[in-house]
Amino acid sequence: MSDFQFQDMLPLGKDETPYRLVTKDHVSTIEAAGRTFLKVEPEGLSLLAREAMRDIAHLLRPGHLAQLARILEDPEASANDRFVALELLRNANIAAGFVLPSCQDTGTAIVMGKKGQYVLTEGSDEAAIARGIADTYRTTNLRYSQLAPLDMYREVNTKTNLPAQIELFATEGDAYKFLFMAKGGGSANKSYLYQETKALLNPESLLAFVEQKIRALGTAACPPYHLAVVVGGTSAEHTLKVAKLASARYLDTLPTDGNELGRGFRDVELERQILAITQRTGIGAQFGGKYFCHDVRVIRLPRHGASCPVGIAVSCSADRQALAKITKDGIFLEALERDPAKYLPETTDAELGGDVVRIDLNRPMSEIRAELSRYPIKTRLSLSGPMVVARDIAHAKIKERLDRGDGMPGYMKDFMVYYAGPAKTPEGYASGSFGPTTAGRMDAYVDLFQASGGSYVMLAKGNRSRAVTEACKKHGGFYLGSIGGPAARLAKDCIKKVEVLEYPELGMEAVWKIEVVDFPAFIVVDDKGNDFFADIDGPKGKRLDVAK
């Protein structure tokens, strides 16, 4: 029998993260049993969580911003790629002012902590961290997104954005290390698990499989993405967790080869191959082009011989995470970029290429539809005028009215409908961060609503089902795609007035009327049955409808 050998399944290399000192308070050292222990007060954990969640709601990593800037410099980037990249850089510049968060979906708070064996705390670490998270959401312009089930069917908003997902682990050493994340619904919904077999483990099969799944991701989670693919895993949940960590670049320092003890590793060559696949899909940065993904991480894990799980996850354009650590020298948080303007080039919209069609929304709906009908899918638009805002719960309530025979509300007939829900409105602003939500959640309502004379022009993010395309062709409707990601930019520069029309008790889920100026959009589905996403060629030239 061979000697016992233990190996960390995910052995990370040296931490080269740039940190900023938050405080030297709340930490001390004590001597006991011949050892020096680090003592961390609960107030220190709360302070760190409060600072971390505030930073990641407003700031991005320098590397992410540099990737956006490179899109503008790449001659192979499409005009749509460059337009989206510039909008996201402008958004980052606005969000860095710590008034408007970078995205209106300020996410579920996720915290992973690794507590060294020589670190002492009092009370519940999880409670202290949760207190700091709640403080951030309570005192800033972030949105409360967490729903508490009262029974299987009824829910209420917790109005704290708690509970958070907090996972704490014991490890070696005298430091307490953390990863803080804010995960919005759009990117969280693009986490997938596939239970495959060993038949997948050859280059041709694996690449064909990955290409099919990449094309099916769509744009609802706001690309350009940081894409993670994990092959293997000791359980389904472990595979998905590793995929989430890889999408945050937490596992970048893994070794690049495996060994007989079963350590996980990065396959950097496969990363390059998959990145090339993402570039040739034609999806691009939301509306056609090369930049569907910034980069790819591929992690290979050990597996049970009868199981081959594969996990896929993305981090979206609201790339919100930060590392942190507590040592004897103080409490430290990853230094995110506080001056994103340095990545914002002197580029005008005219230099980005591509014609822009200006649409006046003050006209009757019949005239708006007639003008949209003149242009092909992928046409870039600039919208100005009134529109209504309604999303999941409002759509359900309108359907209840139709079911009762009360008819379609006039505002759904007269105005374009924007699927969105705002974050809290800062003092002096017309609106809080107010970017689009995922369109697919409203797909089931489209045919009924259009048949009832409403919802003829819809505005949101991401691809739609075939049923929406068919409804638009049958009823003369349109689906316009808005750029997912620049919620702060839209609130500051494009949304000039906001008022509640109906259902004020629903909070951000109410029906709103807003006035917009130069609101960017693209034609995704037209009244002739054309769908931008259905026109993307699949592997080996086969037509693949990613809207399914």
N, C-alpha and C positions, 0 to 999 in steps of 0.2 A: 504494500500500500504506500502510495506516495505521501510525502509530508504535506500537512495542511498549509495552504497558501490563501491569504485573503487579498482581494483586490477591489478597490472602489469601482463600481460599474461605470461611473461617469467621472473619471479622474481629470480634474481641471488643472490647467497650467497656472503660471504666475499671473496675478491680478495687476494689470497695467492701467486700470481705470483712474481717470483724474477725479479727485474728490475735493469738495470744499468743506471746511470746518463749520459745522452748525453751532456748536457750543462745546465748552469744556466743563460745563456744569453737569450735574446729575450722574457723574461717574467718579469712582474712587477705587482704591485698592485696599485690601485687608490681608493680613497674614493669618493663616490657620493651617495646622497639621503640616508645618514645614513648607507650605505652598503660598504663592501670592495669587489672590483671587481678584477678579474685576467685579466690582459691585455697581449695578446699574439701577437707578431709582425708576419707579414707574413713570414719573414725570418726564424722564428722558426718552422713554419709549413713545409716549404720547407726542412729545415735541417732534421727534423724528418722523413719525407717521404723518403728523400735520404738515410738516414742511415738505415731505416727499410727495404727498398727494396734491399739494398746491403746485409744486414745481412741475410735475408731469402733466397737469391739466393745462399748463401754459407754455412749457418749454420743450424743446426737442434736443436730441443728441447732435453734436456737431457733425458726426459722420453721416447721419440721415440728411441733414441740410445740405451737406456737400454733394450727396448723391442727387438731390433735386437740382442743384445748380449745374451739375454736369449734363443733365438732360438738355438744358438750354444751349449748351456748347456742342452738342452732338449733331453733326450734319445728317445723321441717319434718323434722328428723331422726327416724328411727324409734327405738323403744325398743332394738332390736338395734344400730342405729348407735351410740347413746349408750353402751350396755353395752360394746361393743367398744372404743370410744374411751377409756372410763374404764379398762378393763383395760390398754390400751396405755400410758396415762399412769402407771398404777401400776407397770407393768413398767419404764418408763423411770426411775422414781424408785428402784427396787431396783437396776437395772443401774448407775446412776450411782455406786453404792458401790464399784465396781471389784472386786467379788468374783464375781458372776454376770454373764456376758455377756447382752446383750439378747435374743439368739436362740441356740438350741443349735447351729444350723448356722452356725458362725462363718466360713464362706465360703472362697472362693478369693481370695487377695490379688491385687489388680490395681493396678498403678502406672503412671501416665503421667508422664514427665518432659520438660520443655523446657529444654534447656541453652543458655544464652546464649553467644555467640561469644567473650566475654571471661571465661569461667569455666574454670578449670583444675582438673583432678582427676588423681589417680594411680591406676593399677591399673584394675580393672573396676568401674565404677559399679553395674552390675547385680548383681555379687557382693556389694558392700557393702550395697546395699538388701536383697537376699535375706537376708543375715545378720541384719539388724535385724528382718525379718519373722519369721524362725525363732526369734529370741530371744523375741519376744512370745508366740508360740504355745507355746514350751517353758516359759516362766516364769509363765503365767497359766492360768486355767481355761477355755481355748478348746479346741475340738475339732479333731483332725486329720482332714481330709476328703479329702486328695489320695491317689489310688491310682496306683501305678506299674505299667504293664503289663510282665509278665515275658515273655509272648508274646501272641499275639492274644487268648487267652482267660483266662489266669491273671493276677491282680493282687495286689499287696500294698500296704498302707498305708505311706506314706513316713515317717510318725511325726514329721514336722516341719512339715506343711502346705505344704511346698514340693513341686514348683516353683510359683513365683508367675508371674503374667503381668506382665512388666515391659517397657515400651516407652519408649525414650528418643529424643528428637528434638533436632536442632540448630536454634537460632533466633537472633535478634538480641539484643543487650543484654548486661548484666553481672549477670544474676540467673539462678538455677536454680529453676524453678517446677514444682510437682507437683500431681497429683490422686491421692489414695489411695482405694481402694475395697475393700470386702469384699462379694463377691457370692455369696450362698447359692444352692444348687441350685434352690430353688423359683422365685425371680425370674429366674435365668438361663435356666430352661427356658421362660419366657414371653417370650423374644426370638424374633421371627418375621420372615422375609423373604418377600415376595411379588413375583414378577416379573409386572408388569402392562404395560399399553400406554397410549398417549395417550388411548384411549377413557375412561380413568379421570379425565382432567383436566377435569371439569366439576363444578359444585357438587352436582348430584343424584347422579351416579354415585359421587363420592368420599365423600360423607356416608353413602350406603347401604353402601358397601364398609366404611368404618370402623366403622359400627354393627354390622355382622355380625361383624367380627373382634373388636371389644370384647366382645361378648356371649360369644364363644367363649373368651375369656381365662380365665373361671372365677375361683375364689378360692384356688386352690392356692398362690399366691405371697403370700398374706396381705395383702389390701387393708385399708384404703384405699391405693390406688396413687398414685404420681406417674407418669403415663402420657406416653410420648413417641411421636409419629408423625412419620416422616420420609418425604417424597415426593421421589424423585429420588436422584441420587448417581452418581458416576463409576465405581463398581463395587459389586458386591453387598456386599463386606466393608466398604466405606466407609459405605454406607448404614446397616448394622447398628452400626457403631462410633459414628456420629453419634447414632443412636437411644439408645445406652447413655449417651453423654455428656449428651444432652438430658434423659434421665430423672434424672440427677444434678444438674440445673439448672446444669451447667457452661457451657451456651451461652445463658444468659438474656440476656446483653448483646449478642447479635447485633442487627444492624439489623432493622427491621420492614418493609423493602421490598427488592426486588431491583434489579439494574441490568444493563446490557448486557454486562458483563464476567463475569457468572455467579457473583456472591457468594451464599452461603446467607443465608437470613433467616428470622425468626419470623413466622408469620401469626397474630397475636394474635386477630383476629376468628374465624378458624377454631378456635382454641383454645377460645374461649367456646362456640362451637356444639357442639364435640365434648364439652366438659364437661357441657353440658346433656343430651346423649345418654346419657352415663354415669349421670347422675342419674335419668333416667327408665327405665333398664333394670329397676329394682327389685331388683338384686342387693345393693346397699348394702355396708356394711362387713362383708362375709362372709355374713350371714344375713338379708338383706332390708332395704331402705331406700333412702336417697338417696346415701350416701357410698361408692360404689364407687371413686371417685378423689378425691384432694385437689385435683389440678390437672392440666392438660394442657399439653404443649409440642408445637407443630407446627413443623417445620423443612422448608423447601423448598430443595432443592439443584438444581444444574444436572444435566443427564443427557445421555447419548448419544441421538440421535434415534430409534434402534431399541430403546431399553430404557427402562423406567420402574420401577425397583425401589421398593418401599415397605417400610420397616422399622417395626416396633412393638416397644417395650420398656417395662418397668416397673421402678420402684424400689419395694420393698415397705415394709411397716411397720417392718422393720429397715432403715431408710434410712441406710446406712452409707457415708459418704464424707466426705473433708475435703481442702481445698486446703492447700498448704504452699509456702514459698519460702525460698530461701537468698540473702541479700544481704550486702553488706559490713557491715551492722549486726547480723547474726546469723542464726540458724536459727529460722524462724517456722512455726507450725502454726495452722490455722483454729481459732478459739475456739469449741468446741462447748459446749452448755449443761451446766454442772456442778451446777446447782440446779434440776432439772426439777420439784421440788415446787411451785414458784411457779405452774405451769400446772395443778396438781392441785386442783380445786375441792372445797369442802366438800359433796360430793354422796354420798348414801347409795344403796345398791342399790335401796331402796324408791322413791326419787325418779326412778329411771330408767324406770319403767313396765314393764308386762308381767309376767305371772305366771311363777313359777319352780317347776318340779316337782322335788322332791328324790327321788333314786333311791338306795336302799340296795343296794349291790353285794354285801353279805354273804349275800344270799339265793340260793337255787338259780337257775340260769340260766332255767329254765322260768317262775319267778315274775317275774324281771326282764323277760323278753320279754312276758309277759302284761300287765305294767303299762305298758310302752312302747307296746303296741298300743292303749291307751286314748286316746292323744294324737295330734294331727295333726303333720304336718311343720312345721318352724320353731318348735316348742315349745322353750322354754329350759329346760335341765336343770341340776341341781346333783348331781354324782355323789360318793358317799362309799363307801369300802370297797376291796377288792382288785381289781386287774386285772393282766393280763400285758402285757408289751411285746414286740413282735416286728415286724421290718421285713424288708427285701428278702432278705438272705441267710438269715435264720431261716426265712422262708416257703419258700425254695427247698429247704432241708434237710428241712423237714416234708413237702414234696411228695415228696422222695426216699424218705422213710419210707413214705408212702402207696403209692408205686409199687412198693415192695418187699413190700407186704402187711402192714406192721407196725402199721398203724392210726394213728388220730389221737391225739396226746398228750392226756392227761387235762386238762392245764391249758388247752388250747384249747377243750375242751368246757365246762369249769366256770366260766371267767372271760371277761369282755369283753377284747378284744384292742386294745391301743393301738399305733398305728404311730408309733414314735418312736425316737430314739437320743440318749442324754444327752451333754452336754459333760462335761469333767472335774469331779469332785466336790470342792468346796473343803472344807478342814478344818472340822469342826463342822457340816456340812450333811448332810442325808440324800441329797441328789442335787445334781448340777450342773444348769445350765439344761436344761430337758427339755420343749420344746414339740413339737407334732405334726409329722410329716413328711407329704409329699404322698401322699394315699390312692391315686391312680390307678395307682401303680407296683405295687400288690398286686391290681389288678382281676382278673388272669388266674387267681388262686388261689381266688376267693371261691366259685364254684359247686362246685368240687371239695371244698373244705374244709367247706362247709355240708352237702353231701351225705354227708360222712363224720362229721357230728355236731359240728363245731366252728366257730369263727369266726362265731357267730350274731349277736353284737353287736360292731361295729367302731367305733373312734374314731380320727379323724385330721383332716386339713384338706383342703379343696378338693372339687371335684365328682368324681363317679364315672361310669363308662361305663354304658350301658344294660344291659350284661350283669350288672352288680352289682344293679341295680334288679330285673331279672327273677329273679336268684338269690334275693334277699331275699323276693320275692313267692312263689316256689316253695317255699322252705324255712322261711319264717317268720323271716327275719333283719332286722337293722336296721343302718343306717350313721349314726353320730352325728358331727357336725362339731364339732371343737374350734376355739377361736379361734387362728388362726395369728398368732404374734408375741410374746405375753407369756411367753416361756420362762422368764425369770428369776422372774416373779411366780408361775408354777406351781411352780417348784422351791422357792421360799421359803415360800409360803403353803399350797400344796395337796398336795404330795408329801411324805409323812411317813416312808416307809420304802422302801428299795430293796434287793433281793437278786437274785443271779443264779440262774435256774432251770436253764438249760441252755446249752451252747455258750459257756463263758466265754472260750475262745480267740478269739472273734469281737470282743472288746472291746465298743464301744458297739453293735455289731450282735447281741450276745448276746440270749437270751430272758431277760427280767427279770420279777420279780413286784414290784409296787409297791402301796403303800397310799396312798389319796388322801382328801382331805376337801374338800368343796365345790368340786369340779373342774367348771368351766363347760363346757357342751356344748349342742348343738342337735340336734333330730331332722332329718336331711336326707333319708334314704331309710327308708321304713317297710315293714312286712310286707304291705302291700296294693298295692304297686307304685307308690306315690307318691314322687316325687323333687322336692325343692325347686327344683333348677336346671332341670328339664324343664318347670316350670310358669311360667317367665319368658317373656313374650310377645316375639316377635321383631319386626323392623321391620314397620310397617303392620299390626300385629295378628296376624301369622302366628306360629304356635307354633314355637319354635326350641329344640331340645334341645342345650344347651351342653355336655352330658356326652358327646357323641359323640367 
